[in-house]
């Protein structure tokens, strides 16, 4: 086995993760459905890479994500941190009495399940979903319909569990308790600086991770998804430091994600200084404990070129996280493709690579840049005809912020993933047809990378019921791009679009320079230079002069790695 352990840290990371695991659950369901799309009935994608088989105390076999999720206490909404499969523990008071004085209990009202979670519960009870009492049947007008569920989710998602259709193992869910603050207050590096080390939280988190690692036969790597916009960033950095010490030879692929709220314009210079210093410190520390880091999260997804065929509400994390999760699903496919021999049939997948090989390919070659850019085409364009093929590169747009456009880079290294590609007439292309099409794309391109690795699969991205209604009216049922809009609605969801072709790309390129230069410049201007305005703030965060200079050197080295001739990389002090 080549297992991957996924770790999600922070609220927005868990929103992305919830969509990500919904895609996996949908794939498993379609593979088992005798009437499902044949494209999902492949033996060439090994789901055991990211899932684990277990057993309850009652002897029931379970199949759950190999996942550790970390978030605020109360962030699970109506879902228990013990999950729903194992039913371990009890909320009943202990019969052991150790206190004879007065006892008062303060308990908050439990969150109510929304329509979607109610429907899942009823399905598990093998009973028709009704509004009757004791299973008393009602006519169809009183049953909860799929349209009601979709409308309910589109109108109000509060927690990432509100739209999760996946069962989690009790060891997967960790709530950070005892902070006594809400998410809006937990918004900078200093406020989360000691969270990991306090109250034995670090030991508890590491024990949960160890549970999943110790049952692996041969772990190929960690996939970390970290909300790095606030106080969860230092918690993640301390956790990553512990992981790098204990599992030295296991590579970490880290997605540093940002939700829409983290890009709000700030009203004062002080707030701007705090945010800019947080961004510099957060990135510097997180990047110190991984093999490759991929920043993800645009200031406005709705106004970006990525949303050409999408209708996104920037203020809604349920919307934005769905796009980022779709891209991460695509980039994870090569890690679970079965390696094929030279005479193997290429009908299902091609381009298998493990996490270590992936990281070495992008960060270990050429200039050895560890900061990568994530691009996506959602849905992927048609890949037949010369003009359609050329539109693929034009439709790949960055989900990484502060990236330069139209950069010629002869040392660029790329890994492209194309799955569920559609040809003329709407038919799905074979893997060999996809490989030929991508070869033609790069043959005709005016600029091309030094090296490009292609992974391809026939299965498209499945669209599960709780996916938000974010597709525009030019997207067809199977993700094909239509010549004229569908009348009646500007947004289409899972009842209208069942699957889509996807193309994603992770690249090491000089285009990352603005991102790196901004963080280095802000750290110097606000935190290192004599008389800078952030000295006291950084001291309150626990950083002394030596640590800040080390961070500055780390960022400067990253800039020099990408561009040895950059003016900003040299210390001007």
C-alpha positions as a printed NumPy array, in Angstrom:
array([[  0.   ,   0.   ,   0.   ],
       [  0.972,   3.647,  -0.541],
       [ -1.207,   5.383,   2.018],
       [ -1.749,   9.13 ,   2.373],
       [ -2.868,  10.75 ,   5.615],
       [ -4.834,  13.976,   5.114],
       [ -4.806,  16.701,   7.769],
       [ -7.227,  19.656,   7.698],
       [ -6.519,  22.568,  10.055],
       [ -8.921,  25.482,  10.484],
       [-12.432,  26.393,   9.422],
       [-11.951,  27.107,   5.726],
       [ -9.635,  24.112,   5.337],
       [-12.446,  21.942,   6.672],
       [-14.966,  23.521,   4.289],
       [-12.648,  22.494,   1.442],
       [-12.143,  19.07 ,   3.006],
       [-15.884,  18.494,   3.354],
       [-16.354,  18.979,  -0.395],
       [-13.235,  16.913,  -1.123],
       [-14.517,  13.905,   0.832],
       [-17.981,  14.294,  -0.698],
       [-16.362,  13.812,  -4.119],
       [-14.661,  10.635,  -2.882],
       [-17.884,   9.306,  -1.351],
       [-19.737,  10.001,  -4.588],
       [-17.084,   8.136,  -6.573],
       [-17.411,   5.12 ,  -4.281],
       [-21.181,   5.169,  -4.623],
       [-21.096,   5.426,  -8.415],
       [-18.542,   2.611,  -8.633],
       [-20.899,   0.338,  -6.675],
       [-24.043,   1.423,  -8.539],
       [-24.927,  -1.122, -11.261],
       [-26.665,   1.684, -13.163],
       [-23.92 ,   4.256, -12.569],
       [-21.637,   5.863, -15.136],
       [-19.167,   3.181, -16.369],
       [-16.354,   5.754, -16.199],
       [-16.39 ,   5.395, -12.401],
       [-16.169,   1.596, -12.45 ],
       [-12.403,   1.539, -12.699],
       [ -9.989,  -0.652, -10.787],
       [ -7.12 ,   1.678, -11.615],
       [ -7.863,   4.25 ,  -8.89 ],
       [ -7.07 ,   2.768,  -5.505],
       [ -9.273,   4.462,  -2.894],
       [ -7.463,   2.577,  -0.113],
       [ -4.699,   5.161,  -0.53 ],
       [ -6.856,   7.772,   1.232],
       [ -9.425,   5.53 ,   2.982],
       [ -9.076,   2.982,   5.761],
       [-11.04 ,  -0.171,   6.547],
       [-12.103,  -0.669,  10.16 ],
       [-14.629,  -2.427,  12.313],
       [-17.018,  -1.27 ,  15.027],
       [-17.347,  -3.018,  18.388],
       [-20.425,  -4.694,  16.948],
       [-18.356,  -6.221,  14.131],
       [-19.648,  -3.943,  11.372],
       [-17.061,  -3.175,   8.691],
       [-16.415,   0.533,   8.115],
       [-14.659,   2.456,   5.352],
       [-13.685,   5.958,   6.441],
       [-11.261,   8.708,   5.351],
       [ -7.706,   8.491,   6.643],
       [ -8.143,  11.984,   7.995],
       [ -7.421,  14.235,  10.958],
       [ -9.598,  17.36 ,  11.095],
       [ -8.807,  20.184,  13.551],
       [-11.209,  23.057,  14.204],
       [-12.902,  25.123,  16.903],
       [-15.054,  23.544,  19.574],
       [-18.608,  23.765,  18.25 ],
       [-17.524,  23.831,  14.589],
       [-19.085,  20.41 ,  13.954],
       [-22.61 ,  21.774,  14.246],
       [-25.089,  18.952,  14.787],
       [-22.446,  16.237,  14.266],
       [-20.775,  14.581,  17.245],
       [-16.977,  14.585,  17.512],
       [-17.318,  10.81 ,  18.073],
       [-18.776,  10.443,  14.579],
       [-21.888,   8.446,  13.812],
       [-20.549,   4.959,  13.132],
       [-18.907,   3.864,  16.344],
       [-21.203,   5.36 ,  18.998],
       [-18.385,   5.251,  21.524],
       [-18.718,   6.891,  24.885],
       [-21.801,   8.221,  26.599],
       [-23.142,  11.563,  27.693],
       [-24.711,  10.041,  30.787],
       [-23.322,  11.372,  34.1  ],
       [-20.91 ,   9.148,  35.988],
       [-22.194,   7.268,  39.014],
       [-18.933,   7.994,  40.844],
       [-19.514,  10.915,  43.23 ],
       [-16.422,  12.916,  44.218],
       [-18.096,  16.202,  45.165],
       [-20.763,  16.645,  47.824],
       [-21.469,  20.313,  47.202],
       [-23.934,  22.033,  44.921],
       [-23.595,  21.233,  41.214],
       [-25.051,  23.325,  38.405],
       [-25.001,  22.244,  34.775],
       [-24.945,  24.686,  31.867],
       [-25.602,  23.064,  28.508],
       [-26.165,  24.743,  25.174],
       [-28.99 ,  23.643,  22.953],
       [-27.764,  21.09 ,  20.402],
       [-27.682,  22.254,  16.797],
       [-30.606,  21.012,  14.745],
       [-29.959,  18.897,  11.67 ],
       [-30.775,  20.63 ,   8.415],
       [-32.864,  18.948,   5.705],
       [-29.824,  17.344,   4.108],
       [-28.575,  15.746,   7.322],
       [-32.125,  14.671,   8.183],
       [-32.34 ,  12.905,   4.829],
       [-29.038,  11.1  ,   5.452],
       [-30.244,   9.963,   8.87 ],
       [-33.473,   8.609,   7.428],
       [-31.624,   6.75 ,   4.675],
       [-29.458,   5.071,   7.298],
       [-32.555,   3.986,   9.188],
       [-33.803,   2.262,   5.999],
       [-37.04 ,   4.159,   6.375],
       [-38.837,   6.444,   3.948],
       [-38.143,  10.094,   4.659],
       [-41.435,  11.427,   5.976],
       [-42.838,  14.057,   8.244],
       [-45.088,  11.479,   9.87 ],
       [-44.867,  10.096,  13.4  ],
       [-43.333,   6.666,  13.97 ],
       [-42.628,   6.232,  10.287],
       [-46.234,   6.88 ,   9.297],
       [-46.205,   7.399,   5.556],
       [-47.166,  10.726,   4.054],
       [-47.966,  11.591,   0.492],
       [-45.19 ,  12.878,  -1.761],
       [-45.986,  16.54 ,  -1.205],
       [-44.823,  16.232,   2.427],
       [-41.629,  14.284,   1.702],
       [-38.355,  16.168,   1.628],
       [-37.365,  16.355,  -2.021],
       [-33.881,  16.802,  -3.473],
       [-34.913,  20.278,  -4.62 ],
       [-35.712,  21.206,  -1.013],
       [-32.304,  19.966,   0.111],
       [-30.429,  21.894,  -2.59 ],
       [-32.373,  25.076,  -1.812],
       [-31.774,  24.627,   1.918],
       [-28.005,  24.346,   1.428],
       [-27.818,  27.216,  -1.056],
       [-29.655,  29.482,   1.374],
       [-27.815,  28.672,   4.562],
       [-24.694,  26.652,   5.395],
       [-23.22 ,  27.542,   8.773],
       [-20.888,  24.604,   9.484],
       [-18.765,  22.454,   7.176],
       [-20.64 ,  19.415,   8.484],
       [-23.934,  20.86 ,   7.197],
       [-23.168,  19.51 ,   3.72 ],
       [-20.932,  16.537,   4.565],
       [-22.293,  13.153,   3.506],
       [-19.307,  11.192,   4.816],
       [-18.914,   9.076,   7.961],
       [-15.785,   9.898,   9.989],
       [-13.836,   7.78 ,  12.43 ],
       [-13.869,   9.124,  16.031],
       [-10.099,   9.675,  15.824],
       [-10.592,  11.944,  12.808],
       [-12.328,  14.845,  14.54 ],
       [-10.501,  17.106,  17.002],
       [-12.134,  20.196,  18.482],
       [ -9.834,  22.825,  20.017],
       [-11.533,  23.687,  23.299],
       [-10.864,  26.255,  25.985],
       [-10.111,  29.208,  23.695],
       [-13.131,  31.268,  24.8  ],
       [-13.265,  33.287,  21.598],
       [-15.006,  33.104,  18.253],
       [-13.46 ,  32.729,  14.813],
       [-13.473,  36.497,  14.163],
       [-11.245,  37.085,  17.181],
       [ -8.912,  34.204,  16.295],
       [ -7.543,  36.203,  13.4  ],
       [ -3.769,  36.675,  13.706],
       [ -0.575,  34.79 ,  14.335],
       [  0.005,  35.961,  17.883],
       [ -3.382,  34.885,  19.155],
       [ -2.762,  31.261,  18.184],
       [  0.936,  31.159,  19.065],
       [  0.644,  28.896,  22.144],
       [ -2.544,  26.983,  21.344],
       [ -0.8  ,  23.79 ,  20.239],
       [  1.377,  23.554,  23.354],
       [ -1.265,  24.481,  25.944],
       [ -3.44 ,  22.007,  27.883],
       [ -1.812,  18.928,  26.317],
       [ -3.469,  19.753,  22.972],
       [ -0.287,  18.947,  21.057],
       [ -0.07 ,  15.492,  22.615],
       [ -3.737,  14.803,  21.922],
       [ -3.439,  15.872,  18.285],
       [ -0.243,  13.869,  17.729],
       [ -1.855,  10.783,  19.305],
       [ -4.748,  11.016,  16.859],
       [ -2.36 ,  11.318,  13.921],
       [ -0.304,   8.401,  15.211],
       [ -3.441,   6.23 ,  15.228],
       [ -3.713,   6.543,  11.441],
       [  0.005,   6.287,  10.708],
       [  0.614,   3.154,  12.734],
       [ -1.955,   1.19 ,  10.725],
       [ -0.323,   2.152,   7.4  ],
       [  1.771,  -0.441,   5.579],
       [  3.865,   2.078,   3.656],
       [  2.814,   5.705,   3.98 ],
       [  3.716,   7.748,   0.903],
       [  3.09 ,  11.187,   2.406],
       [  0.949,  13.731,   4.21 ],
       [ -1.543,  16.031,   2.524],
       [ -1.996,  19.087,   4.758],
       [ -4.752,  21.633,   4.065],
       [ -4.172,  24.596,   6.386],
       [ -6.261,  27.733,   6.835],
       [ -3.31 ,  30.079,   7.266],
       [ -5.206,  33.369,   7.506],
       [ -5.529,  33.462,  11.319],
       [ -4.682,  31.744,  14.589],
       [ -4.745,  28.237,  13.144],
       [ -1.534,  28.949,  11.225],
       [  0.798,  28.828,  14.273],
       [ -1.05 ,  25.753,  15.548],
       [ -0.444,  24.091,  12.171],
       [  3.214,  25.203,  12.126],
       [  3.86 ,  23.731,  15.573],
       [  2.072,  20.526,  14.548],
       [  4.083,  20.34 ,  11.315],
       [  7.302,  20.82 ,  13.252],
       [  6.362,  17.849,  15.445],
       [  5.474,  15.792,  12.35 ],
       [  8.764,  16.637,  10.613],
       [ 10.707,  15.591,  13.727],
       [  8.875,  12.288,  14.184],
       [  8.37 ,  11.295,  10.523],
       [ 11.524,  12.721,   8.981],
       [ 11.418,  10.751,   5.726],
       [  7.705,  11.215,   4.992],
       [  7.087,  14.143,   2.594],
       [  4.487,  16.813,   3.376],
       [  2.513,  18.446,   0.552],
       [  0.916,  21.555,   2.046],
       [ -1.954,  23.614,   0.656],
       [ -2.068,  26.989,   2.474],
       [ -5.68 ,  28.053,   1.889],
       [ -7.466,  31.351,   2.373],
       [-11.206,  31.926,   2.687],
       [-12.995,  34.93 ,   1.204],
       [-13.225,  36.748,   4.558],
       [ -9.433,  36.933,   4.872],
       [ -9.247,  39.264,   1.86 ],
       [-11.556,  41.966,   3.206],
       [-10.253,  45.513,   2.821],
       [ -8.978,  46.953,   6.09 ],
       [ -9.922,  50.375,   7.427],
       [ -6.706,  51.366,   9.228],
       [ -2.969,  51.273,   8.657],
       [ -2.532,  49.332,  11.911],
       [ -4.823,  46.553,  10.668],
       [ -2.926,  46.457,   7.374],
       [  0.413,  46.126,   9.194],
       [ -0.979,  43.29 ,  11.341],
       [ -2.266,  41.404,   8.307],
       [  0.889,  41.905,   6.236],
       [  3.114,  40.731,   9.081],
       [  0.853,  37.761,   9.73 ],
       [  1.061,  36.761,   6.058],
       [  4.863,  36.968,   6.022],
       [  5.39 ,  35.15 ,   9.326],
       [  2.749,  32.504,   8.587],
       [  4.15 ,  31.658,   5.164],
       [  7.745,  31.595,   6.383],
       [  7.037,  29.208,   9.261],
       [  4.681,  26.87 ,   7.394],
       [  7.076,  26.522,   4.474],
       [  9.869,  25.534,   6.868],
       [  8.195,  22.209,   7.688],
       [  7.06 ,  20.857,   4.315],
       [  8.592,  19.712,   1.041],
       [  6.251,  21.788,  -1.121],
       [  3.747,  24.533,  -0.347],
       [  0.896,  25.607,  -2.639],
       [ -0.868,  28.883,  -1.695],
       [ -4.586,  28.733,  -2.588],
       [ -7.27 ,  31.4  ,  -2.283],
       [ -8.067,  34.419,  -4.47 ],
       [ -9.252,  37.808,  -3.161],
       [-12.305,  37.524,  -5.42 ],
       [-12.991,  34.163,  -7.005],
       [-16.156,  35.489,  -8.666],
       [-14.254,  38.167, -10.603],
       [-11.392,  35.886, -11.603],
       [-11.017,  34.181, -14.957],
       [-11.502,  30.853, -13.148],
       [-15.202,  31.686, -12.811],
       [-15.855,  32.204, -16.522],
       [-18.437,  29.398, -16.458],
       [-19.313,  29.663, -12.747],
       [-21.543,  31.855, -10.574],
       [-19.724,  32.294,  -7.265],
       [-20.704,  34.314,  -4.212],
       [-17.387,  35.435,  -2.747],
       [-18.816,  35.977,   0.713],
       [-20.038,  32.366,   0.873],
       [-17.335,  29.867,   1.952],
       [-19.648,  27.016,   0.874],
       [-19.272,  28.283,  -2.711],
       [-15.571,  29.158,  -2.818],
       [-14.432,  26.016,  -1.031],
       [-16.201,  23.862,  -3.626],
       [-13.969,  25.191,  -6.419],
       [-10.762,  24.76 ,  -4.424],
       [-11.823,  21.249,  -3.357],
       [-12.475,  20.272,  -6.977],
       [ -8.933,  21.347,  -7.883],
       [ -7.439,  19.416,  -4.941],
       [ -9.422,  16.338,  -5.936],
       [ -7.851,  16.531,  -9.398],
       [ -4.307,  17.017,  -8.116],
       [ -4.68 ,  14.035,  -5.748],
       [ -5.698,  11.551,  -8.457],
       [ -2.131,  10.605,  -9.578],
       [ -1.296,   9.558,  -5.998],
       [ -3.892,   6.778,  -6.118],
       [ -3.493,   5.63 ,  -9.694],
       [ -2.24 ,   2.077,  -9.981],
       [  1.219,   2.038, -11.618],
       [  1.023,   0.437, -15.046],
       [  3.565,  -1.761, -16.756],
       [  4.823,  -1.096, -20.304],
       [  2.271,  -3.455, -21.845],
       [ -0.695,  -2.403, -19.69 ],
       [ -3.96 ,  -1.135, -21.132],
       [ -4.107,   2.672, -20.97 ],
       [ -7.9  ,   2.804, -21.138],
       [ -8.532,   4.079, -17.58 ],
       [ -5.547,   5.992, -16.171],
       [ -2.02 ,   7.064, -17.005],
       [  0.672,   9.033, -15.195],
       [  0.701,   7.539, -11.696],
       [  3.132,   9.196,  -9.283],
       [  3.481,   9.127,  -5.504],
       [  3.773,  12.186,  -3.247],
       [  7.552,  11.96 ,  -3.001],
       [  7.972,  11.617,  -6.759],
       [  5.552,  14.491,  -7.3  ],
       [  7.436,  16.784,  -4.92 ],
       [ 10.825,  15.822,  -6.342],
       [  9.585,  16.413,  -9.866],
       [  8.375,  19.952,  -9.129],
       [ 10.602,  21.134,  -6.273],
       [ 13.685,  18.966,  -6.745],
       [ 14.493,  19.758, -10.373],
       [ 15.742,  22.813, -12.202],
       [ 15.863,  25.742,  -9.749],
       [ 14.476,  23.659,  -6.834],
       [ 11.625,  26.047,  -6.019],
       [  9.307,  24.638,  -3.314],
       [  6.498,  27.219,  -3.759],
       [  4.091,  26.056,  -6.461],
       [  1.111,  27.551,  -8.286],
       [ -2.248,  25.788,  -8.649],
       [ -4.226,  26.358, -11.879],
       [ -7.604,  24.944, -12.83 ],
       [-10.035,  24.794, -15.75 ],
       [-13.52 ,  24.115, -14.366],
       [-15.112,  22.646, -16.384],
       [-12.31 ,  21.528, -18.661],
       [-12.792,  22.484, -22.335],
       [-13.468,  20.125, -25.232],
       [-10.27 ,  18.461, -26.475],
       [-11.079,  17.82 , -30.116],
       [-10.212,  20.044, -33.011],
       [ -7.183,  22.304, -33.177],
       [ -8.93 ,  25.393, -31.764],
       [-10.502,  23.451, -28.882],
       [ -7.163,  21.903, -27.93 ],
       [ -5.471,  25.284, -27.822],
       [ -8.203,  26.603, -25.506],
       [ -7.033,  24.222, -22.757],
       [ -3.952,  26.273, -21.832],
       [ -5.997,  29.457, -22.182],
       [ -8.645,  28.129, -19.796],
       [ -6.207,  27.14 , -17.038],
       [ -6.286,  29.992, -14.524],
       [ -4.496,  30.347, -11.177],
       [ -6.151,  29.745,  -7.816],
       [ -2.921,  30.976,  -6.221],
       [ -3.009,  34.709,  -5.364],
       [ -0.487,  37.385,  -6.376],
       [  0.732,  35.52 ,  -9.454],
       [  2.265,  37.252, -12.475],
       [  0.548,  36.67 , -15.817],
       [  2.086,  35.848, -19.19 ],
       [  5.515,  34.973, -17.793],
       [  7.952,  33.242, -20.12 ],
       [  9.928,  30.789, -18.018],
       [ 12.217,  28.328, -19.765],
       [ 12.897,  26.574, -16.446],
       [  9.238,  26.026, -15.498],
       [  8.214,  22.525, -14.413],
       [  4.591,  21.394, -14.507],
       [  2.355,  18.516, -13.54 ],
       [ -0.956,  18.511, -15.39 ],
       [ -3.976,  16.366, -14.533],
       [ -6.818,  15.918, -17.024],
       [ -9.777,  13.67 , -16.225],
       [-13.182,  13.063, -17.765],
       [-12.17 ,  14.951, -20.92 ],
       [-14.87 ,  15.392, -23.561],
       [-14.415,  15.35 , -27.322],
       [-16.604,  16.545, -30.175],
       [-20.194,  15.393, -29.921],
       [-19.929,  15.124, -26.152],
       [-18.298,  11.678, -26.075],
       [-15.701,  10.993, -23.388],
       [-12.132,  10.658, -24.625],
       [ -9.917,   7.686, -23.866],
       [ -6.681,   8.214, -21.993],
       [ -4.631,   7.689, -25.14 ],
       [ -6.725,  10.321, -26.953],
       [ -6.145,  12.75 , -24.075],
       [ -2.393,  12.143, -24.185],
       [ -2.308,  12.794, -27.927],
       [ -4.384,  15.949, -27.517],
       [ -2.129,  17.368, -24.776],
       [  0.943,  16.517, -26.853],
       [ -0.551,  18.525, -29.72 ],
       [ -1.326,  21.419, -27.339],
       [  2.279,  21.775, -26.263],
       [  3.637,  21.214, -29.767],
       [  1.7  ,  24.256, -30.947],
       [  2.219,  26.423, -27.845],
       [  4.285,  29.599, -28.267],
       [  5.979,  28.964, -24.919],
       [  6.355,  25.645, -23.17 ],
       [  7.773,  24.483, -19.843],
       [ 11.111,  22.761, -19.494],
       [  9.239,  19.639, -18.367],
       [  5.589,  18.635, -18.108],
       [  4.262,  15.46 , -16.509],
       [  0.752,  14.421, -17.598],
       [ -1.665,  12.32 , -15.589],
       [ -4.954,  11.37 , -17.219],
       [ -8.056,   9.46 , -16.161],
       [-11.383,   8.722, -17.804],
       [-13.519,   9.418, -14.736],
       [-14.84 ,  12.998, -14.54 ],
       [-15.505,  14.964, -11.358],
       [-18.8  ,  13.654,  -9.904],
       [-21.187,  16.312,  -8.625],
       [-22.801,  15.119,  -5.373],
       [-26.219,  16.339,  -4.22 ],
       [-24.848,  18.763,  -1.569],
       [-22.639,  20.581,  -4.103],
       [-23.59 ,  24.286,  -4.385],
       [-25.445,  25.67 ,  -7.394],
       [-22.461,  27.485,  -8.885],
       [-22.482,  26.402, -12.532],
       [-23.445,  28.959, -15.141],
       [-26.097,  28.396, -17.796],
       [-23.512,  27.409, -20.425],
       [-22.625,  24.192, -18.563],
       [-24.46 ,  21.037, -19.677],
       [-25.459,  17.925, -17.748],
       [-22.068,  16.276, -18.167],
       [-20.028,  19.463, -17.988],
       [-19.966,  20.095, -21.712],
       [-19.753,  23.787, -22.636],
       [-22.826,  24.761, -24.618],
       [-23.034,  27.098, -27.579],
       [-26.034,  28.975, -26.2  ],
       [-27.249,  29.515, -22.613],
       [-29.943,  27.401, -20.994],
       [-32.938,  29.622, -20.336],
       [-34.627,  29.877, -16.967],
       [-31.776,  30.088, -14.477],
       [-28.397,  31.736, -14.231],
       [-27.112,  29.101, -11.761],
       [-27.209,  25.332, -12.07 ],
       [-26.446,  22.763,  -9.401],
       [-26.24 ,  19.047,  -8.733],
       [-29.767,  18.357, -10.039],
       [-28.8  ,  19.818, -13.421],
       [-25.079,  18.963, -13.722],
       [-24.098,  15.379, -12.839],
       [-20.387,  15.437, -13.652],
       [-17.797,  17.684, -15.288],
       [-14.438,  17.244, -17.033],
       [-11.54 ,  18.811, -15.137],
       [ -8.05 ,  20.029, -15.883],
       [ -5.668,  21.117, -13.12 ],
       [ -2.01 ,  21.992, -13.066],
       [  0.607,  22.506, -10.383],
       [  3.638,  24.379, -11.641],
       [  6.956,  25.688, -10.426],
       [  7.377,  28.992, -12.222],
       [  8.806,  32.511, -11.982],
       [  5.183,  33.662, -11.938],
       [  5.224,  33.133,  -8.139],
       [  7.669,  36.05 ,  -7.709],
       [  5.111,  38.759,  -6.726],
       [  3.77 ,  36.498,  -3.964],
       [  7.251,  35.924,  -2.531],
       [  8.488,  39.489,  -2.98 ],
       [  5.449,  40.961,  -1.238],
       [  5.989,  38.82 ,   1.856],
       [  9.701,  39.561,   2.014],
       [  9.178,  43.306,   1.49 ],
       [  6.455,  43.517,   4.158],
       [  8.517,  41.604,   6.711],
       [ 11.457,  43.958,   6.172],
       [  9.387,  47.151,   6.086],
       [  7.157,  46.424,   9.064],
       [  9.236,  44.   ,  11.151],
       [ 12.989,  44.212,  10.56 ],
       [ 14.048,  47.699,   9.469],
       [ 15.099,  50.197,  12.154],
       [ 12.115,  52.088,  13.569],
       [  9.581,  49.878,  11.807],
       [  5.97 ,  49.974,  13.124],
       [  5.62 ,  46.244,  13.816],
       [  8.459,  45.631,  16.278],
       [  6.321,  45.63 ,  19.423],
       [  3.585,  43.598,  17.749],
       [  6.034,  40.88 ,  16.695],
       [  7.577,  40.875,  20.148],
       [  4.093,  40.287,  21.608],
       [  3.783,  37.367,  19.183],
       [  6.94 ,  35.895,  20.699],
       [  9.417,  36.744,  17.918],
       [ 12.783,  38.316,  18.698],
       [ 15.198,  40.03 ,  16.336],
       [ 17.181,  36.873,  15.545],
       [ 14.056,  34.89 ,  14.638],
       [ 12.816,  37.668,  12.364],
       [ 16.168,  37.9  ,  10.595],
       [ 16.093,  34.12 ,  10.096],
       [ 12.611,  34.437,   8.565],
       [ 13.826,  37.243,   6.342],
       [ 16.724,  35.089,   5.159],
       [ 14.34 ,  32.177,   4.496],
       [ 12.107,  34.372,   2.317],
       [ 15.121,  35.975,   0.636],
       [ 16.479,  32.545,  -0.246],
       [ 13.123,  31.592,  -1.781],
       [ 13.22 ,  34.711,  -3.942],
       [ 16.827,  34.058,  -5.027],
       [ 15.926,  30.46 ,  -5.86 ],
       [ 13.291,  31.652,  -8.315],
       [ 15.219,  34.688,  -9.589],
       [ 18.918,  34.967,  -8.635],
       [ 19.002,  38.509, -10.046],
       [ 16.088,  39.901,  -8.016],
       [ 16.907,  43.246,  -6.373],
       [ 14.735,  42.593,  -3.338],
       [ 16.472,  39.314,  -2.435],
       [ 19.608,  41.155,  -1.3  ],
       [ 19.536,  42.6  ,   2.204],
       [ 19.622,  46.349,   1.796],
       [ 20.205,  47.152,   5.481]])
